[in-house]
Amino acid sequence: MTTTSNTVEANVGSEAAARDDYALRQVPPTWRYSRSALILALSGGSTAAFFLAFPAQLATGFGVQNVLIGMVYALVLQTALNYVFIRTASRTGLNSDLMSRGLALGFDGSAWTTLIYWVTWVIFFGIEGQILAGALAEQIGIPSWLSYLIVGGAFLPLVIYGISFMYRFQKWTLLLYALGIGILLVNVLTKPNLGDSISNIGELSEGATLGGLGLLGVIAAYNGLIGNVTFGHADIGRLLANDQSLASSRRTDIFWLSFLPYSLVAYVLFGLLGLLFWAVTKETNPGTYFVQLIGVIGFLLIIVTQLRINLINAYSGSLCLANFFSRLQITPNRSFWAVVMVVIGVVLMFGNILDHVDKVLTFEGVLIAAWIGVIFTDMIFVRGRAGYGPNNGQFIEYRRAMLSHWNKVGVLPLVVSTILGSVLALGGATGKLGGEVSLYLSGFITFIVAGLLTLFLGLRDRGRSYAVRDLIGWPRDDSVVECPLDHEVVSTSDMFPCPYHEAWICSHDCMGTRGCGEQCKTLSEEQLLQIPLPPRTERLESVNDRLSEKSNTSETL
């Protein structure tokens, strides 16, 4: 564990926290990481072979010039969305699902969005796994079906650990990865016909023209990525140190985490490299041309690359499954759901998901656009500008004890915009309702409709649907406490008085409690405050003292 400037450790929690990274909980100020650690963790995703293949696949149908414009579009929009969501996630300690509960969807209303998000991650897991399986089959001459099974089996022991293992793994493999990419670049840049390959790259895109439907198609495909990556940054951003956490932070941390790993490296740097490799090899699948260009080294490079990215995919997807099934009071640990991710990912490999990536991302973009439209509008306008919601919009309520099951402010716009966007996308894909124009604009229309409806309903509601009662504050001066049921270290803002257990318990244990009749929602505040607080623990005394010092320091700055 890392340490702060004094003797208090920067990460204080149980073995379960180290494995699951508070997957179903608010992340307390005692379990945060530095910017560099999280950038390294994300680098496994941003350096994925997919980001080499994706622009080349788009360029074959839509043209290189349109893809270059799409890269700039993705760079700007991704950075802006990342910044907004990382800032909120770091401040609150909430992942995308917990955030969505309070941002106009309700406790059960956010379950649907979590399932959408999981579908995205498992699709990416299948795509990256298929790229790796293709390299394996190419190198040792085995059938594809066998390579899929081998790849799936190899991931099983790796996906059960949390962010601390991912950080170490990305750090250990980064040098190997950089060395392999360097060898590949030297091989390509020293080819005698390199200039001709680059100058003739436009010939690989038959019939493509600048702008028009081609540009719309590129942007629609990028939108499918942008939405997914935004929520991925929120899930990682909840672990980012801030001025209230034990781990140290800098003012520029949010920007660099928003900009470097995906906006710059994945979209621009790897996008350009992918087009270069495509121009030279006429292949779009890195799993094939890595091996063709540099043999065994290429095979080892694709192994390292895909291990790095699919750890991210499995981690994020397992968070989604854990959050979704928690609504049904099914709460095994995150590692169990990571194994489920691997199994379903292998099934997608058998379905040849890689060859359908552009259409898949366009449809997925519609679903993600509805989600972003709702919670972005609620976060920035309904709460930020109008100040509606708990604590004048500053507190995102996510605890079961304080939430209604469904919040009409977000659920209705989510359903309406998703249906509308899906109809447009499906109609466009089948040559109806305007054909390709409808297909490519479906994501934009979905986002706009979701946002406008959320704004209208949110301003009319004036925050009445965001919590079932006024906030009940923690009646003691400590910042973190040990939950009396599962003995995990949690923020005191995560605790709530439970009449069923006759104790203040954390939101995770509240979520897993059955048969309680939700008495906490009907008893008065006076009755709830008679429930005894958990005792102070000796091991957290110095931690709370240090957190109090940091809080006082940040207030004086």
N, C-alpha and C positions, 0 to 999 in steps of 0.2 A: 504493500500500500504506500502511496505517496504521502508526504507530510507537509504541513504548513510551516510557517517560520518559527512557531513554537513547538511544543511537544505533542500537540493534538494532531492526530491523523486526519488527512483530508477526506478519507473515505471511511466512514464508520457504519457498519451494518453487519448482518449475519452472512453465513455461507449461502443462504438462499438469495440474498441480495446480490452477491457476487455472481451467482449463476443466472439469475433472472433479471437483474437491473430494474427492480420495481416494475415489472411488466404490467401489472394491473393496478398500480398505485401511483399516487403523486410522488415524485422524486424529492426527497427532503434535501435541505442544504448540506447534509452530511454525506451525500453520495453524488458528488459532481466531479467532472473531469476537465482538464485544460483544453484549450482550443486545439493545440497540436495533437493531443491524443485523439480527439474526435475527427480531425481532418485525416489523420492516419487511418482511423476506422472506416471513414467514408471512402478513402482512396481505393479500397478494394472494389467498390462499385464503380467509381468514376474511371477506373482504368480497365473496365471490362471489355472483352472482345466485341460485345454487342455494339459499343460505340464506334468501333472500326467498321462493323458490318452495316450498321443502320444507314449512315449517309450514302454509302455505295448502293445499297438496295433502293433507296429513294431516288438516287441520281439515274439509275437505269430506266426508271419510268417517267421521272419529272424533270430531269436535266440538272447539270452541275450548277449552273448559275442560280437556279431556284433553291438548291440545297444550301449554297453559300449564304443567301439571304436568310434562309431559315435558321442557320446557325446564329446569325446576329440577333434575330428575333428571340431565339431561345436563350441566348446569353443574357439579354436585358430582362426579359420577363421572369426567367428563373431566378435571377439574383434578387429582383424586387420581391417576389413571393416568398423566397427563402428567408429574406431578412425579416419580413413581417411575422412569419410563423415561428422562426427561431427565437426572435425577441420575446414573443408571447410564451413559448414553451419554456425558455430558460427562466423567465420571471415566475411562472406558475408551477413549473415542474410537471406539467401535464403533457401526455402524448396526444396524438391526433384524435384518438377515440375519446379519452377523458375530456379533452377540449371540446369535442363536438357535442357531448352531452349538455354542457352548459351553454354552448353557442347555438341556441335556438332549436335543438333537436329533442332534448329530454333523455331520460335514462335508457329507455328501450328504443327511442327513435334513432339513436346513433348506431344501433346494431346493424342496420342495413348498410350504412356507409362503411362500417368496419368490414363487412363481407365483401363489398365492392373492392376495397383496398386490398384485402387478402387475395382476391382473384388476380389483381395486377401483379402482386409479388410472386405468386405461384407461376404465372405466365412467364415472368422474367427468369425464374429458376429453371423452368423447362427449356427456354430458349438458350440460356447459357450452358445448361447441361448438355443440350444437343450439340452445341458447338464443340464442347470438350469431347463428347462421344464420337463426333465426326473425325476429330484429330486422332483419337485412339484407334478407330477403325482404319484410318488411312495409314497409320504408322505400323501396326502389327497385323493388318489384314484379317480382321475378324468381322463377322456380320454386325450390322447396326444394332439389332435387337440385343446382342450380347454386350455390346459397348454401353448401351443404355443402362443395363443392369449393373455393370461394373461401376459406372459413374455414380449411380444412385447408392450403391453399397459403400463406396468410398466416402461419401458425404455423411453417412449416418453417425459415425463417432465424432465428427467435427462440429456438428450443428447444435449440440446440446449445451454449449457454454455461452456465456454472456459477453458483454462489451469488453470486459477486461481481457478475455482470451482473444477476442477479435483484434483489439489494439495490438497485443503482442504478436499475433499472427501476421497482421499487415506490416508491422515493423520488421519482423524477421524476413519476410518475403519481398519487401520493397526493393532491396538491393538486387536480388536475383531477377526480379521483374525488369528493373531498369537496365541491367546488363543484357538481358535477352532482347529487349526492344532496341538497344544500341547495336547489337550484332545484326538484327534484322534490318535496321536502317542503313547500316554500312553496306550490307548485301544489295539493297535496292538502289542506293545512291551511286554505287559504283558500276551499275549495269551500263553497257555501252549505248543502249538505245533508250536511255531514260528520258532524254529530251523529247524524242519522237513520241514516246508513250504519253507524256504529259500534254504535249501540244495536240494530240489526237484524242484526248479524253472525251471531248464532246461527241465523237462518233459512236461512243458506247451508249449514248442516250438517243435512240432512234426517234425522230419526230418531236422531240421535246423543244418547247419554246419558252422564252423568258416571260414570267408573269402569268396572269390568267389562271386557268384551272391547275396548271402545274404547280404554281406557287401556293395556291390554296391547299392542294393536296399535301405538299411538304409541311405547311404550317399546321394542318389538321393532325398529321402524324406526330409532329413535335409536341402538340398540345397534349396528346396522350401520355407522353413522357413527362412533360413539365408538371402536370398535376400530381402524378405519382411521386416524382422526386421531391416535390414540395412537402408532401406529408411525410416522406422519409426523413427529410431534414427536421421536421417538427419532432419526430420520434427520437432522433439523435440529439436535437437541440435541448430537449428537456433535461439532458445530462450535463449541459454546458454550465461551467462555473459562472457565478455572478457576484455582485458586491455584497451579497448576503450569505454566501456559502463559505464553507471551510476552505475549499480550494480557491486559489487566487485567480483573478480574471483581469482582462484589459478592456478598455472601452471599444477597441476595434475588433474584438473577438467575433462578434456577431457578423460583421461584414465579411471577414475573411472566411468564416465557415460557410457563409451564403454564396460567396463568389468563387473560391478556388476549386474545390473538388469536382463539382459538376458543371457549373456555368462555363468556366474557363477550360479546365482540363478535359472533361468528357465531351462537351459539345463542340468546342473550337479546336483544341489541340488534337484530340483523337479523331474528331471529324475530318480534319485535313489529312491526317495520316491515313485514315481509312480510304479517302479518295485517292491518295497517292498509291497505296498498295493495290487498289482496284485498277488504276490506270496501267500499272506494270504487269499484273498477273491476270487481269480480266476475270478475277474471282471475287465474290463478295463475302465468302465465308472464311474468316481468319483461321478456323480450325483446319481448313484445307490448305490455304496458301502459306501459313507458317511452316508446315511440314514440307511443302513443295520447295520453299525458298532456302530453308536452313536445316532441313532434316531432323535429326534427333533433338537438336537444340530447340528447334521450333516446336517440337512435340512437348518438350519440358516447359517451354515458355507458355504454351496454351494451358498446360496443367496448372501452373502457378497462377495464371490470370484468372482462370475459371474457379479455382478454389477461393481466391480472394473475393470475387464478386458474389458467388453463391452462398458464402457465409453471411453476407449482408442480406441477400434475398431471403434466406431461411430465417434469419433473426427477425427481420421486419414482418414477414408473413406469420411467424409464430406468435408475435405480439398481437396481430389482428385476430387470429383464431382464439387466443387466450381471452381477449376482450369480448369477442362475440359469444363464446360459450359461457362466459361468466354470467351473462343475462339469464341463462338457463340453470344457474347454480352448478355448472359443471366446471370445476376449477383445478384440474391437474396443473403441474408447473409448465412453464414455457418450453422446457426441453421436450416434453411429450409432443407438443404441437409442432415443434421443429422437425421431429421424425415424421409426423403426418405430412408436413410440407414436402419432404423428400419423396415420399411414396407417390403423392399426387403429381409432383414434378416429373417423375419417371413416366407416369402414364401419359403426360403431355408430350414427352419426347417420342413415345410410340405413335402419337397422333401427328407428328411432323409439324409442330408448332412454329418452327423457324421459317418455313416457307410462307406463312400467312401473317407475318408480323405487322405489315403496314395496315391491313384491314383490322386486325385485332386491336391495334393501338388507337385507330380512329374510333371504333366503337367504345373502347374503354375510355377514351377521352370524353365521350358524352357523359358517362356515369360520373367520372371524376369532376367534370365541369359543374355538374349540378351541386355536388358536395362543396366544392370551393366557393361557388357562387353564394351559397347559403351562409357558410361560416365566415367567409371573408367580409361579406356585407354586414353581418351581425357584429363582427369584431371591430370593424373600422367605422361604421356609420351608426348602427343602432346603439352600440355601447360607447364607442369612441367619441362620436360627435354629439349624439343625443343624451348619452349618459344613463340609459335605461339598463336595468338589471341590478343584481346584488352589489351593494357598496358603490352606487352610482356607475355601474358598469365595469368597475375595476376588478371585481372578483368573479372568476368563472366557476360557478357552482357545478360540481360533478358528482357529489356524494348522493347515493341512493336515498338516504334519509331526508334530503332536502329537495329532491327533484320529483316532478310529475313524470309519469311513464312516457308521455308524448307531449311535445311542445308544438302546438299548431303553427307557431311563427316560422319554424324551419321545416317541419315535416311536410306541410302542404306544398310549399314551393319546391321542395326536393322531389316529391312525387310528380307534381305537374310538369316540371321542367324535364325530369328524366323520361317521362312518357313522350313528351313532345320531341325531345332530342332523339330518342330511340326510333320513333316513327320516321323522322326526317332521315336519319342515318340508314335505316333499313330500306326505306323507299328509294333513297339515292343509290344504295348498293345494288338494288334490283332494277335500276333504270327508270324509276317512277319518281314523282314529286320533284321534278327538276334534275333528276339524275345525279351526276357527280357534284354539281353545285350544292345540292341539299346535303349530300354526304359530307362534304368538306366544311360546310358552314354549320353543321349540326351542333358541334361543340360550342361555337361562339353563341349561337342562339340559346342553347341550354344555359350557359353561364349568365347571360343577360336576363333571361326570364327568371331564373332562380334568384338572382340578386334583386331585381325590381320587386318581385313578390315578397321577398324577405323584408325589404325596406318598408314596403307598404304595411305589411302585417305587424312588423316590429314597432313602427311608430304608432300604430293604432293600439297595440297591446300595452305599451308603456312599461314593459318589464314585469307585468303581473304574472306571466306564465313561466318565468325563469326560476322560480323557487316556490315551494309550498308554504313557506313561512319566513319570517325575518331571520337574519343570521343570528346564530347563537355562538357568541365568542368563547374562546378558551379562557377560563377564569384564573389563569396563573401566568407567571411571567417567563416560563421556559419556552424554547423554540422547538425542541424535539423531545420525544418521550418514547418509552418502550410500550408498545401495545400489550395489554394484559392477556390477550388471547393467544396471539402467535409470537409474541416477544420480539417483533421486528421494530427497528428504530424508524419512526415516522415523524413527519411534521405535526405539530399540535393543531394546525389548521385542517389536518386530515381526520382528526378525531371527532366523534359525536357521541352524546350520551344515549345509551341503548337500554331501554326498560326491560327488554327481553333477557339480556345478559346481566342486567343490573351493574353496568360498568360503562365507562367511556371506551369505545373501541374504534379501530381504524376503518377506513372506508372499504378496504379489501375484505375484512371479516364481516362487515355489514352486508356487503354484496353477496357473500356466500352463506348468509344465515337464512334458513328456511323456517316456515311455520310461525314467524313472529307476528304476523298480522299488521306489520308496519305501524306499531303503536307509537313510534317516535313521531309520526306525522300528525297525530291527533292529540297527544298530551300537551299541556301548556308548557311554556318555557320555564316557569317556576317549578313545575313538577320534574322536568328533565334536569334542571340544575341541582336537584337534591341527590342525583346519582353521584356516587363518590368518584373522584379523580383517581387515576392510577398513581401509585407512589413515585416519588423521584428516585432515580437509581444512581448509585454512586458513580458508575462508569460514564454517565452522561453529564455529570456536574461540570466537569472541565469543558466538555463540548458546548454546553449551553452558555458557560461564561465566555468562551471564545466567540460564539455566535453573537452574543450581546455586544461584545467589543466591536465586532465588525459592523453590526447594525448602527451603533452609535457613531462610528467613524464615517460610514457612508452618509449619514444624515447631516454631518457637519461639512461635507465637501460641497 
